[in-house]
Amino acid sequence: MEHKEALDAIASQLEKFMTTKTVVGEPISVGNVTLVPIQAVSFGFGSGGSEGKAEKGSGTGGGAGAGAKLRPMAIVAVKDGDVQVFNLGNRTTVEVIAEKIPELIEKLKRAKTEKGDEEEKDEEPGK
């Protein structure tokens, strides 16, 4: 493969990879919550080639390579029209979720208590 062909092949593959779907991931539905991952993308490619002549012959050589890195940056959560963005920064998704567990448990406890209070009011005589 010649140098130009190698570059064209790499560029066409990167072009397929680098889409908006790479940065804004496919939505994931969990119950009535939709999660949308947001990622940072960096990529690069390069190539080199040479041609040489010697007293007893000639030679050519070339090489090309590419690389890409995806890093989760945030998760957008949509529930009942309410949108929240969880910034991951340099933390992993698991770290962010683990950090939110106590808050989630507290919200569930409050919701259960409020539901229990409403059911008691509905059961009171004269209501």
DSSP file (Angstrom, degrees, kcal/mol; ACC not computed):
  #  RESIDUE AA STRUCTURE BP1 BP2  ACC     N-H-->O    O-->H-N    N-H-->O    O-->H-N    TCO  KAPPA ALPHA  PHI   PSI    X-CA   Y-CA   Z-CA
    1    1 A M              0   0    0      0, 0.0     2,-0.0     0, 0.0    61,-0.0   0.000 360.0 360.0 360.0 131.3    0.0    0.0    0.0
    2    2 A E     >  -     0   0    0      1,-0.1     4,-2.4    47,-0.0     5,-0.2  -0.312 360.0-104.0 -77.5 164.6    1.4    3.4   -1.0
    3    3 A H  H  > S+     0   0    0      1,-0.2     4,-2.2     2,-0.2     5,-0.2   0.909 120.0  47.5 -55.3 -49.9    1.7    6.3    1.4
    4    4 A K  H  > S+     0   0    0      1,-0.2     4,-2.6     2,-0.2    -1,-0.2   0.893 111.3  51.6 -63.1 -40.1   -1.3    8.2    0.1
    5    5 A E  H  > S+     0   0    0      2,-0.2     4,-2.4     1,-0.2    -1,-0.2   0.896 108.6  51.4 -63.4 -40.0   -3.5    5.1    0.1
    6    6 A A  H  X S+     0   0    0     -4,-2.4     4,-2.2     2,-0.2    -2,-0.2   0.925 111.4  47.1 -63.4 -44.5   -2.5    4.4    3.7
    7    7 A L  H  X S+     0   0    0     -4,-2.2     4,-2.8     1,-0.2     5,-0.2   0.927 112.1  50.0 -62.3 -45.3   -3.5    8.0    4.7
    8    8 A D  H  X S+     0   0    0     -4,-2.6     4,-2.3     1,-0.2    -1,-0.2   0.899 110.4  50.5 -60.9 -41.0   -6.7    7.8    2.8
    9    9 A A  H  X S+     0   0    0     -4,-2.4     4,-1.8     2,-0.2    -1,-0.2   0.921 112.9  45.4 -63.8 -44.6   -7.6    4.5    4.5
   10   10 A I  H  X S+     0   0    0     -4,-2.2     4,-2.5     1,-0.2     5,-0.2   0.939 113.1  50.0 -64.3 -46.9   -6.9    5.9    8.0
   11   11 A A  H  X S+     0   0    0     -4,-2.8     4,-2.2     1,-0.2    -2,-0.2   0.893 109.8  50.8 -61.0 -40.6   -8.8    9.1    7.3
   12   12 A S  H  X S+     0   0    0     -4,-2.3     4,-1.5    -5,-0.2    -1,-0.2   0.883 111.2  48.3 -67.4 -36.2  -11.9    7.3    6.0
   13   13 A Q  H  X S+     0   0    0     -4,-1.8     4,-1.7     2,-0.2    -2,-0.2   0.907 112.2  48.3 -69.6 -40.8  -12.0    5.0    9.1
   14   14 A L  H  X S+     0   0    0     -4,-2.5     4,-2.9     1,-0.2    -2,-0.2   0.878 107.5  56.7 -64.5 -36.8  -11.6    8.0   11.5
   15   15 A E  H  < S+     0   0    0     -4,-2.2    -1,-0.2    -5,-0.2    -2,-0.2   0.881 107.2  48.5 -63.1 -38.0  -14.4    9.8    9.6
   16   16 A K  H  < S+     0   0    0     -4,-1.5    -1,-0.2     1,-0.2    -2,-0.2   0.871 115.7  45.0 -66.4 -37.3  -16.7    6.8   10.2
   17   17 A F  H  < S+     0   0    0     -4,-1.7     2,-1.5     1,-0.2    -2,-0.2   0.870  98.5  73.9 -75.6 -39.3  -15.8    6.8   13.9
   18   18 A M     <  +     0   0    0     -4,-2.9     2,-0.3    -5,-0.1    -1,-0.2  -0.613  66.8 129.0 -86.2  89.0  -16.0   10.5   14.6
   19   19 A T  S >> S-     0   0    0     -2,-1.5     3,-1.4    -3,-0.0     4,-0.9  -0.805  75.2 -99.3-128.8 172.2  -19.7   11.3   14.6
   20   20 A T  H 3> S+     0   0    0     -2,-0.3     4,-3.2     1,-0.3     3,-0.3   0.804 121.4  65.5 -63.5 -26.5  -22.0   13.1   17.0
   21   21 A K  H 34 S+     0   0    0      1,-0.2    -1,-0.3     2,-0.2     5,-0.2   0.738  94.5  59.7 -67.0 -20.7  -23.0    9.6   18.3
   22   22 A T  H <4 S+     0   0    0     -3,-1.4    -1,-0.2     1,-0.1    -2,-0.2   0.887 115.8  31.5 -71.8 -38.4  -19.4    9.3   19.6
   23   23 A V  H  < S+     0   0    0     -4,-0.9    16,-2.8    -3,-0.3     2,-0.8   0.914 126.7  40.6 -85.6 -48.6  -19.7   12.3   21.8
   24   24 A V  B  < S-A   38   0A   0     -4,-3.2    -1,-0.3    14,-0.2    14,-0.2  -0.886  92.2-147.3-103.5 104.4  -23.4   12.1   22.7
   25   25 A G        -     0   0    0     12,-2.8    -3,-0.1    -2,-0.8     3,-0.1  -0.022  27.6 -76.4 -70.2 171.9  -24.0    8.4   23.3
   26   26 A E        -     0   0    0     -5,-0.2    -1,-0.2     1,-0.1     9,-0.1  -0.463  56.9-104.8 -66.1 135.0  -27.1    6.4   22.6
   27   27 A P        -     0   0    0      0, 0.0     2,-0.5     0, 0.0     9,-0.2  -0.330  30.7-151.7 -62.0 144.2  -29.9    7.0   25.2
   28   28 A I  E     -B   35   0A   0      7,-3.0     7,-3.3    -3,-0.1     2,-0.5  -0.983   5.5-150.0-120.4 123.5  -30.3    4.2   27.7
   29   29 A S  E     +B   34   0A   0     -2,-0.5     2,-0.4     5,-0.2     5,-0.2  -0.828  16.9 176.5 -99.3 129.5  -33.8    3.7   29.3
   30   30 A V  E >   -B   33   0A   0      3,-3.3     3,-1.9    -2,-0.5     2,-0.3  -0.915  67.3 -54.6-129.4 102.6  -34.0    2.3   32.8
   31   31 A G  T 3  S-     0   0    0     -2,-0.4     0, 0.0     1,-0.3     0, 0.0  -0.495 121.3 -20.2  63.1-127.2  -37.6    2.2   33.9
   32   32 A N  T 3  S+     0   0    0     -2,-0.3    48,-0.6    -3,-0.1     2,-0.4   0.163 122.4  92.6 -98.5  18.9  -39.0    5.8   33.5
   33   33 A V  E <   -BC  30  79A   0     -3,-1.9    -3,-3.3    46,-0.1     2,-0.5  -0.932  58.7-158.6-113.1 135.0  -35.5    7.3   33.5
   34   34 A T  E     -BC  29  78A   0     44,-2.5    44,-2.7    -2,-0.4     2,-0.4  -0.961   7.5-161.9-112.7 128.1  -33.5    7.9   30.3
   35   35 A L  E     -BC  28  77A   0     -7,-3.3    -7,-3.0    -2,-0.5    42,-0.2  -0.914   4.4-169.3-111.0 133.8  -29.7    8.3   30.6
   36   36 A V  E     - C   0  76A   0     40,-2.6    40,-2.6    -2,-0.4     2,-0.2  -0.964  15.2-143.2-123.7 114.2  -27.6    9.9   27.9
   37   37 A P  E     - C   0  75A   0      0, 0.0   -12,-2.8     0, 0.0     2,-0.4  -0.540   9.6-159.1 -77.7 141.1  -23.8    9.5   28.2
   38   38 A I  E     -AC  24  74A   0     36,-2.8    35,-3.2    -2,-0.2    36,-1.8  -0.981  14.7-173.5-119.0 130.6  -21.6   12.5   27.1
   39   39 A Q  E     - C   0  72A   0    -16,-2.8     2,-0.4    -2,-0.4    31,-0.0  -0.893  24.5-130.6-126.8 152.5  -18.0   11.7   26.2
   40   40 A A  E     - C   0  71A   0     31,-2.9    31,-2.3    -2,-0.3     2,-0.4  -0.834  28.7-160.3 -94.2 140.5  -14.8   13.7   25.4
   41   41 A V  E     + C   0  70A   0     -2,-0.4     2,-0.4    29,-0.2    29,-0.2  -0.978  14.9 174.3-126.2 133.9  -13.1   12.4   22.3
   42   42 A S  E     + C   0  69A   0     27,-2.1    27,-2.8    -2,-0.4     2,-0.3  -0.993   9.9 165.6-134.1 146.3   -9.5   12.9   21.2
   43   43 A F  E     + C   0  68A   0     -2,-0.4     2,-0.3    25,-0.2    25,-0.2  -0.967   9.5 177.8-152.1 165.1   -7.8   11.4   18.2
   44   44 A G  E     - C   0  67A   0     23,-2.1    23,-2.4    -2,-0.3     2,-0.3  -0.978   3.9-171.6-164.0 158.1   -4.8   11.6   16.0
   45   45 A F  E     + C   0  66A   0     -2,-0.3     2,-0.3    21,-0.2    21,-0.2  -0.988   6.6 173.4-152.3 160.1   -3.1   10.0   13.1
   46   46 A G  E     - C   0  65A   0     19,-2.2    19,-2.3    -2,-0.3     2,-0.3  -0.982   6.3-169.7-159.5 165.6    0.2   10.2   11.3
   47   47 A S  E     - C   0  64A   0     -2,-0.3     2,-0.3    17,-0.2    17,-0.2  -0.974   1.4-167.6-155.0 166.8    2.2    8.6    8.6
   48   48 A G  E     - C   0  63A   0     15,-2.5    15,-2.5    -2,-0.3     2,-0.3  -0.987   5.7-179.8-156.1 155.8    5.6    8.6    7.2
   49   49 A G  E     - C   0  62A   0     -2,-0.3     2,-0.3    13,-0.3    13,-0.3  -0.984   3.0-171.1-154.3 161.9    7.3    7.3    4.1
   50   50 A S  E     - C   0  61A   0     11,-2.8    11,-2.2    -2,-0.3     2,-0.4  -0.988   9.5-158.4-153.5 161.1   10.7    7.1    2.4
   51   51 A E  E     + C   0  60A   0     -2,-0.3     2,-0.3     9,-0.2     9,-0.2  -0.994  18.0 180.0-141.8 137.0   12.4    6.1   -0.7
   52   52 A G  E     - C   0  59A   0      7,-3.1     7,-2.5    -2,-0.4     2,-0.4  -0.963  17.3-150.9-140.7 156.3   16.0    5.3   -1.1
   53   53 A K  E     - C   0  58A   0     -2,-0.3     2,-0.3     5,-0.2     5,-0.3  -0.987  15.4-177.5-127.4 137.5   18.5    4.3   -3.7
   54   54 A A  E >   - C   0  57A   0      3,-3.7     3,-1.2    -2,-0.4    -2,-0.0  -0.759  44.4 -97.5-123.9 172.0   21.6    2.3   -3.2
   55   55 A E  T 3  S+     0   0    0     -2,-0.3     3,-0.1     1,-0.3    -1,-0.0   0.858 123.7  34.3 -60.0 -34.3   24.3    1.2   -5.5
   56   56 A K  T 3  S-     0   0    0      1,-0.1     2,-0.3    -3,-0.0    -1,-0.3   0.140 130.3 -33.1-110.8  20.3   22.7   -2.2   -5.9
   57   57 A G  E <   -C   54   0A   0     -3,-1.2    -3,-3.7     2,-0.0     2,-0.3  -0.971  58.2-102.5 159.1-171.7   19.0   -1.4   -5.8
   58   58 A S  E     -C   53   0A   0     -2,-0.3     2,-0.3    -5,-0.3    -5,-0.2  -0.920  24.4-167.4-141.1 167.4   16.4    0.8   -4.4
   59   59 A G  E     -C   52   0A   0     -7,-2.5    -7,-3.1    -2,-0.3     2,-0.3  -0.996   8.0-157.3-155.6 156.4   13.7    0.5   -1.7
   60   60 A T  E     +C   51   0A   0     -2,-0.3     2,-0.3    -9,-0.2    -9,-0.2  -0.934  12.9 178.2-131.5 157.9   10.7    2.2   -0.3
   61   61 A G  E     +C   50   0A   0    -11,-2.2   -11,-2.8    -2,-0.3     2,-0.3  -0.987   3.9 164.7-155.4 155.7    9.0    2.1    3.1
   62   62 A G  E     -C   49   0A   0     -2,-0.3     2,-0.3   -13,-0.3   -13,-0.3  -0.986   9.4-172.0-166.0 164.2    6.1    3.6    4.8
   63   63 A G  E     -C   48   0A   0    -15,-2.5   -15,-2.5    -2,-0.3     2,-0.3  -0.981   1.1-172.2-160.6 155.3    3.9    3.4    7.8
   64   64 A A  E     +C   47   0A   0     -2,-0.3     2,-0.3   -17,-0.2   -17,-0.2  -0.987   7.2 173.3-149.8 153.8    0.7    4.9    9.2
   65   65 A G  E     -C   46   0A   0    -19,-2.3   -19,-2.2    -2,-0.3     2,-0.3  -0.990   8.9-166.3-158.5 160.9   -1.2    4.7   12.4
   66   66 A A  E     -C   45   0A   0     -2,-0.3     2,-0.3   -21,-0.2   -21,-0.2  -0.976   4.0-174.1-148.0 158.3   -4.1    6.2   14.2
   67   67 A G  E     -C   44   0A   0    -23,-2.4   -23,-2.1    -2,-0.3     2,-0.3  -0.992   2.9-167.9-152.9 154.6   -5.5    6.3   17.8
   68   68 A A  E     -C   43   0A   0     -2,-0.3     2,-0.4   -25,-0.2   -25,-0.2  -0.985   5.2-158.5-143.7 152.7   -8.5    7.6   19.6
   69   69 A K  E     -C   42   0A   0    -27,-2.8   -27,-2.1    -2,-0.3     2,-0.4  -0.997   2.5-164.7-135.8 130.1   -9.5    8.0   23.2
   70   70 A L  E     -C   41   0A   0     -2,-0.4   -29,-0.2   -29,-0.2   -47,-0.0  -0.945   8.5-177.2-112.2 134.7  -13.0    8.3   24.7
   71   71 A R  E     -C   40   0A   0    -31,-2.3   -31,-2.9    -2,-0.4     2,-0.1  -0.975  28.7-121.8-134.1 120.6  -13.5    9.6   28.2
   72   72 A P  E     +C   39   0A   0      0, 0.0   -33,-0.3     0, 0.0     3,-0.1  -0.374  34.8 170.1 -59.4 132.2  -16.9    9.8   29.9
   73   73 A M  E     -     0   0A   0    -35,-3.2    15,-3.2     1,-0.4    16,-1.2   0.723  55.7 -11.1-113.6 -37.4  -17.6   13.4   30.9
   74   74 A A  E     -CD  38  87A   0    -36,-1.8   -36,-2.8    13,-0.3     2,-0.4  -0.982  48.6-135.8-159.2 163.5  -21.2   13.5   32.0
   75   75 A I  E     -CD  37  86A   0     11,-1.8    11,-3.1    -2,-0.3     2,-0.6  -0.999  15.7-151.6-127.4 128.2  -24.5   11.7   32.2
   76   76 A V  E     -CD  36  85A   0    -40,-2.6   -40,-2.6    -2,-0.4     2,-0.5  -0.891  14.3-163.5 -98.4 124.1  -27.7   13.5   31.4
   77   77 A A  E     -CD  35  84A   0      7,-3.3     7,-2.7    -2,-0.6     2,-0.5  -0.934   5.0-169.5-112.6 129.3  -30.7   12.0   33.2
   78   78 A V  E     +CD  34  83A   0    -44,-2.7   -44,-2.5    -2,-0.5     2,-0.4  -0.975  12.4 165.3-121.1 123.6  -34.3   12.6   32.2
   79   79 A K  E >  S-CD  33  82A   0      3,-2.6     3,-2.5    -2,-0.5   -46,-0.1  -0.961  71.6 -21.3-141.3 120.6  -37.2   11.6   34.3
   80   80 A D  T 3  S-     0   0    0    -48,-0.6     3,-0.1    -2,-0.4   -47,-0.1   0.857 126.8 -51.0  51.1  41.3  -40.7   12.9   33.9
   81   81 A G  T 3  S+     0   0    0      1,-0.3     2,-0.5     0, 0.0    -1,-0.3   0.359 112.5 122.1  80.8  -6.3  -39.5   15.9   32.0
   82   82 A D  E <   -D   79   0A   0     -3,-2.5    -3,-2.6     2,-0.0     2,-0.5  -0.786  47.8-158.3 -91.2 129.6  -37.0   16.8   34.7
   83   83 A V  E     +D   78   0A   0     -2,-0.5     2,-0.4    -5,-0.2    -5,-0.2  -0.924  12.8 178.1-114.8 130.5  -33.4   16.9   33.4
   84   84 A Q  E     -D   77   0A   0     -7,-2.7    -7,-3.3    -2,-0.5     2,-0.5  -0.981  15.8-150.4-128.2 143.5  -30.3   16.6   35.5
   85   85 A V  E     -D   76   0A   0     -2,-0.4     2,-0.7    -9,-0.2    -9,-0.2  -0.962   5.4-160.6-114.7 125.0  -26.7   16.6   34.4
   86   86 A F  E     -D   75   0A   0    -11,-3.1   -11,-1.8    -2,-0.5     2,-0.5  -0.905  13.3-146.9-106.3 108.2  -24.2   14.6   36.4
   87   87 A N  E     -D   74   0A   0     -2,-0.7   -13,-0.3   -13,-0.2     4,-0.0  -0.614  13.9-172.8 -77.9 123.1  -20.7   15.9   35.7
   88   88 A L    >   +     0   0    0    -15,-3.2     3,-3.2    -2,-0.5   -14,-0.2   0.763  16.3 170.2 -86.8 -26.1  -18.1   13.0   35.9
   89   89 A G  T 3  S-     0   0    0    -16,-1.2    -1,-0.2     1,-0.3   -15,-0.0  -0.295  77.0 -21.8  51.6-124.6  -15.0   15.2   35.6
   90   90 A N  T 3  S+     0   0    0      2,-0.1    -1,-0.3   -19,-0.0     2,-0.2   0.328 120.2  99.9 -95.4   6.7  -12.1   13.0   36.3
   91   91 A R  S <  S-     0   0    0     -3,-3.2     2,-0.1   -18,-0.1    -3,-0.0  -0.533  75.0-113.6 -91.0 159.2  -14.2   10.5   38.2
   92   92 A T     >  -     0   0    0     -2,-0.2     4,-1.9     1,-0.1     5,-0.2  -0.464  27.2-110.2 -84.9 163.5  -15.6    7.3   36.9
   93   93 A T  H  > S+     0   0    0      1,-0.2     4,-2.5     2,-0.2     5,-0.2   0.890 119.6  54.9 -58.6 -40.9  -19.3    6.6   36.4
   94   94 A V  H  > S+     0   0    0      1,-0.2     4,-2.8     2,-0.2    -1,-0.2   0.896 105.5  52.0 -62.4 -41.0  -19.3    4.1   39.2
   95   95 A E  H  > S+     0   0    0      2,-0.2     4,-2.0     1,-0.2    -1,-0.2   0.911 110.9  47.5 -62.4 -42.3  -17.8    6.8   41.6
   96   96 A V  H  X S+     0   0    0     -4,-1.9     4,-1.4     2,-0.2    -2,-0.2   0.924 113.6  47.0 -65.5 -44.2  -20.6    9.2   40.7
   97   97 A I  H  X S+     0   0    0     -4,-2.5     4,-0.9     1,-0.2     3,-0.4   0.929 111.7  50.7 -64.0 -44.5  -23.3    6.7   41.1
   98   98 A A  H >< S+     0   0    0     -4,-2.8     3,-0.5     1,-0.2    -1,-0.2   0.870 108.0  53.8 -60.7 -36.7  -21.9    5.5   44.5
   99   99 A E  H 3< S+     0   0    0     -4,-2.0     4,-0.4     1,-0.2    -1,-0.2   0.825 109.2  48.7 -66.3 -31.6  -21.8    9.1   45.6
  100  100 A K  H 3X S+     0   0    0     -4,-1.4     4,-2.4    -3,-0.4    -1,-0.2   0.600  87.1  88.1 -85.6 -12.2  -25.5    9.6   44.8
  101  101 A I  H <X S+     0   0    0     -4,-0.9     4,-2.7    -3,-0.5     5,-0.2   0.914  86.8  49.0 -58.1 -48.3  -26.7    6.4   46.6
  102  102 A P  H  > S+     0   0    0      0, 0.0     4,-2.2     0, 0.0    -1,-0.2   0.915 113.0  48.5 -58.8 -40.6  -27.2    8.0   50.0
  103  103 A E  H  > S+     0   0    0     -4,-0.4     4,-2.2     1,-0.2    -2,-0.2   0.909 112.0  49.4 -63.6 -42.2  -29.2   10.9   48.5
  104  104 A L  H  X S+     0   0    0     -4,-2.4     4,-2.3     2,-0.2    -1,-0.2   0.907 109.7  50.7 -64.0 -43.1  -31.3    8.4   46.5
  105  105 A I  H  X S+     0   0    0     -4,-2.7     4,-2.3     1,-0.2    -1,-0.2   0.914 110.2  50.4 -61.7 -42.8  -32.0    6.3   49.6
  106  106 A E  H  X S+     0   0    0     -4,-2.2     4,-2.4    -5,-0.2    -1,-0.2   0.908 110.1  49.8 -62.1 -42.6  -33.1    9.4   51.5
  107  107 A K  H  X S+     0   0    0     -4,-2.2     4,-2.5     1,-0.2    -1,-0.2   0.897 110.4  50.4 -63.4 -40.1  -35.4   10.5   48.6
  108  108 A L  H  X S+     0   0    0     -4,-2.3     4,-2.2     2,-0.2    -1,-0.2   0.901 109.9  50.3 -65.0 -40.4  -37.0    7.0   48.5
  109  109 A K  H  X S+     0   0    0     -4,-2.3     4,-2.4     2,-0.2    -2,-0.2   0.928 112.1  47.4 -62.4 -45.2  -37.6    7.1   52.3
  110  110 A R  H  X S+     0   0    0     -4,-2.4     4,-2.8     1,-0.2    -2,-0.2   0.912 111.8  50.0 -62.9 -42.7  -39.2   10.5   52.1
  111  111 A A  H  X S+     0   0    0     -4,-2.5     4,-2.2     1,-0.2    -1,-0.2   0.893 111.7  48.5 -63.5 -39.7  -41.4    9.4   49.2
  112  112 A K  H  X S+     0   0    0     -4,-2.2     4,-2.3     2,-0.2    -1,-0.2   0.906 112.6  48.1 -66.3 -42.4  -42.5    6.3   51.1
  113  113 A T  H  X S+     0   0    0     -4,-2.4     4,-2.4     2,-0.2    -2,-0.2   0.922 112.4  48.6 -63.9 -44.8  -43.3    8.3   54.2
  114  114 A E  H  X S+     0   0    0     -4,-2.8     4,-2.1     1,-0.2    -2,-0.2   0.889 111.6  49.7 -63.4 -39.7  -45.3   10.9   52.2
  115  115 A K  H  X S+     0   0    0     -4,-2.2     4,-2.2     2,-0.2    -1,-0.2   0.905 110.5  50.5 -65.4 -41.0  -47.2    8.1   50.4
  116  116 A G  H  X S+     0   0    0     -4,-2.3     4,-2.1     1,-0.2    -2,-0.2   0.898 109.5  50.9 -62.7 -41.3  -48.0    6.5   53.8
  117  117 A D  H  X S+     0   0    0     -4,-2.4     4,-1.9     1,-0.2    -1,-0.2   0.900 110.4  49.3 -62.8 -41.4  -49.2    9.9   55.2
  118  118 A E  H  X S+     0   0    0     -4,-2.1     4,-1.9     1,-0.2    -2,-0.2   0.891 110.0  50.7 -66.0 -40.0  -51.5   10.3   52.2
  119  119 A E  H  X S+     0   0    0     -4,-2.2     4,-1.4     1,-0.2    -1,-0.2   0.875 108.6  52.5 -66.2 -37.4  -52.9    6.8   52.5
  120  120 A E  H  X S+     0   0    0     -4,-2.1     4,-0.8     1,-0.2    -1,-0.2   0.903 108.7  50.2 -64.4 -40.6  -53.6    7.4   56.2
  121  121 A K  H >< S+     0   0    0     -4,-1.9     3,-0.6     1,-0.2    -2,-0.2   0.893 109.1  51.7 -64.3 -39.6  -55.5   10.6   55.4
  122  122 A D  H 3< S+     0   0    0     -4,-1.9    -1,-0.2     1,-0.2    -2,-0.2   0.810 110.0  49.7 -66.2 -29.6  -57.6    8.8   52.8
  123  123 A E  H 3< S+     0   0    0     -4,-1.4    -1,-0.2    -5,-0.1    -2,-0.2   0.594  84.5 110.7 -86.2 -11.8  -58.5    6.1   55.3
  124  124 A E  S X< S-     0   0    0     -4,-0.8     3,-1.3    -3,-0.6    -3,-0.0  -0.375  80.1-103.1 -65.1 139.2  -59.6    8.6   58.1
  125  125 A P  T 3  S+     0   0    0      0, 0.0    -1,-0.1     0, 0.0    -2,-0.1  -0.329 104.9  27.8 -61.3 142.8  -63.4    8.5   58.7
  126  126 A G  T 3         0   0    0     -3,-0.1    -2,-0.1     1,-0.0    -3,-0.1   0.525 360.0 360.0  86.0   5.1  -65.3   11.4   57.2
  127  127 A K    <         0   0    0     -3,-1.3    -3,-0.1    -5,-0.1    -4,-0.0   0.402 360.0 360.0-106.7 360.0  -62.8   11.9   54.3
